[in-house]
Amino acid sequence: MDVLANTLLKGLMSWNLEAKLSTITVDNCRANDGMINLIVDKLGSHYILGGRIIHMRCCAHILNLIVKDGLSIIDEATETIRDSVAY
């Protein structure tokens, strides 16, 4: 978390974007939650809307997790079809 936060902060500051930051979109990894908290603590109150919308979770990642969970139900049938095609 620390390495990710410091790297992102260095990039933001090198481009002078820290005062223009409105959101950061990341996937649902726990390390990303901690990274966002570290960035918010280090940058203070430089956020649009006071930082209420700073952490946005990636909708594509959430959709991917939902689809994987749904496909796990038919996993055995999918493997059978793959084996048939390979044969």
MODELLER restraints for C-alpha pairs under 7 A, 6 or more apart:
rsr = mdl.restraints
at = mdl.atoms
rsr.add(forms.Gaussian(group=physical.xy_distance, feature=features.Distance(at['CA:1:A'], at['CA:31:A']), mean=5.35, stdev=0.5))
rsr.add(forms.Gaussian(group=physical.xy_distance, feature=features.Distance(at['CA:1:A'], at['CA:32:A']), mean=6.87, stdev=0.5))
rsr.add(forms.Gaussian(group=physical.xy_distance, feature=features.Distance(at['CA:1:A'], at['CA:34:A']), mean=6.00, stdev=0.5))
rsr.add(forms.Gaussian(group=physical.xy_distance, feature=features.Distance(at['CA:1:A'], at['CA:35:A']), mean=4.87, stdev=0.5))
rsr.add(forms.Gaussian(group=physical.xy_distance, feature=features.Distance(at['CA:2:A'], at['CA:35:A']), mean=6.66, stdev=0.5))
rsr.add(forms.Gaussian(group=physical.xy_distance, feature=features.Distance(at['CA:4:A'], at['CA:35:A']), mean=6.47, stdev=0.5))
rsr.add(forms.Gaussian(group=physical.xy_distance, feature=features.Distance(at['CA:5:A'], at['CA:35:A']), mean=5.09, stdev=0.5))
rsr.add(forms.Gaussian(group=physical.xy_distance, feature=features.Distance(at['CA:5:A'], at['CA:38:A']), mean=6.46, stdev=0.5))
rsr.add(forms.Gaussian(group=physical.xy_distance, feature=features.Distance(at['CA:5:A'], at['CA:39:A']), mean=5.95, stdev=0.5))
rsr.add(forms.Gaussian(group=physical.xy_distance, feature=features.Distance(at['CA:12:A'], at['CA:18:A']), mean=5.47, stdev=0.5))
rsr.add(forms.Gaussian(group=physical.xy_distance, feature=features.Distance(at['CA:18:A'], at['CA:46:A']), mean=7.00, stdev=0.5))
rsr.add(forms.Gaussian(group=physical.xy_distance, feature=features.Distance(at['CA:19:A'], at['CA:46:A']), mean=5.03, stdev=0.5))
rsr.add(forms.Gaussian(group=physical.xy_distance, feature=features.Distance(at['CA:19:A'], at['CA:47:A']), mean=6.55, stdev=0.5))
rsr.add(forms.Gaussian(group=physical.xy_distance, feature=features.Distance(at['CA:21:A'], at['CA:47:A']), mean=5.93, stdev=0.5))
rsr.add(forms.Gaussian(group=physical.xy_distance, feature=features.Distance(at['CA:21:A'], at['CA:48:A']), mean=6.94, stdev=0.5))
rsr.add(forms.Gaussian(group=physical.xy_distance, feature=features.Distance(at['CA:22:A'], at['CA:47:A']), mean=5.89, stdev=0.5))
rsr.add(forms.Gaussian(group=physical.xy_distance, feature=features.Distance(at['CA:22:A'], at['CA:48:A']), mean=5.22, stdev=0.5))
rsr.add(forms.Gaussian(group=physical.xy_distance, feature=features.Distance(at['CA:22:A'], at['CA:54:A']), mean=5.85, stdev=0.5))
rsr.add(forms.Gaussian(group=physical.xy_distance, feature=features.Distance(at['CA:23:A'], at['CA:53:A']), mean=6.12, stdev=0.5))
rsr.add(forms.Gaussian(group=physical.xy_distance, feature=features.Distance(at['CA:23:A'], at['CA:54:A']), mean=4.06, stdev=0.5))
rsr.add(forms.Gaussian(group=physical.xy_distance, feature=features.Distance(at['CA:23:A'], at['CA:55:A']), mean=5.90, stdev=0.5))
rsr.add(forms.Gaussian(group=physical.xy_distance, feature=features.Distance(at['CA:23:A'], at['CA:56:A']), mean=6.41, stdev=0.5))
rsr.add(forms.Gaussian(group=physical.xy_distance, feature=features.Distance(at['CA:24:A'], at['CA:54:A']), mean=5.76, stdev=0.5))
rsr.add(forms.Gaussian(group=physical.xy_distance, feature=features.Distance(at['CA:24:A'], at['CA:55:A']), mean=5.41, stdev=0.5))
rsr.add(forms.Gaussian(group=physical.xy_distance, feature=features.Distance(at['CA:24:A'], at['CA:56:A']), mean=5.90, stdev=0.5))
rsr.add(forms.Gaussian(group=physical.xy_distance, feature=features.Distance(at['CA:25:A'], at['CA:55:A']), mean=6.32, stdev=0.5))
rsr.add(forms.Gaussian(group=physical.xy_distance, feature=features.Distance(at['CA:25:A'], at['CA:56:A']), mean=4.63, stdev=0.5))
rsr.add(forms.Gaussian(group=physical.xy_distance, feature=features.Distance(at['CA:25:A'], at['CA:57:A']), mean=5.51, stdev=0.5))
rsr.add(forms.Gaussian(group=physical.xy_distance, feature=features.Distance(at['CA:25:A'], at['CA:58:A']), mean=5.85, stdev=0.5))
rsr.add(forms.Gaussian(group=physical.xy_distance, feature=features.Distance(at['CA:26:A'], at['CA:32:A']), mean=6.77, stdev=0.5))
rsr.add(forms.Gaussian(group=physical.xy_distance, feature=features.Distance(at['CA:26:A'], at['CA:56:A']), mean=6.55, stdev=0.5))
rsr.add(forms.Gaussian(group=physical.xy_distance, feature=features.Distance(at['CA:26:A'], at['CA:57:A']), mean=5.31, stdev=0.5))
rsr.add(forms.Gaussian(group=physical.xy_distance, feature=features.Distance(at['CA:26:A'], at['CA:58:A']), mean=5.51, stdev=0.5))
rsr.add(forms.Gaussian(group=physical.xy_distance, feature=features.Distance(at['CA:27:A'], at['CA:57:A']), mean=5.46, stdev=0.5))
rsr.add(forms.Gaussian(group=physical.xy_distance, feature=features.Distance(at['CA:27:A'], at['CA:58:A']), mean=5.07, stdev=0.5))
rsr.add(forms.Gaussian(group=physical.xy_distance, feature=features.Distance(at['CA:27:A'], at['CA:61:A']), mean=5.97, stdev=0.5))
rsr.add(forms.Gaussian(group=physical.xy_distance, feature=features.Distance(at['CA:28:A'], at['CA:57:A']), mean=6.27, stdev=0.5))
rsr.add(forms.Gaussian(group=physical.xy_distance, feature=features.Distance(at['CA:36:A'], at['CA:55:A']), mean=6.72, stdev=0.5))
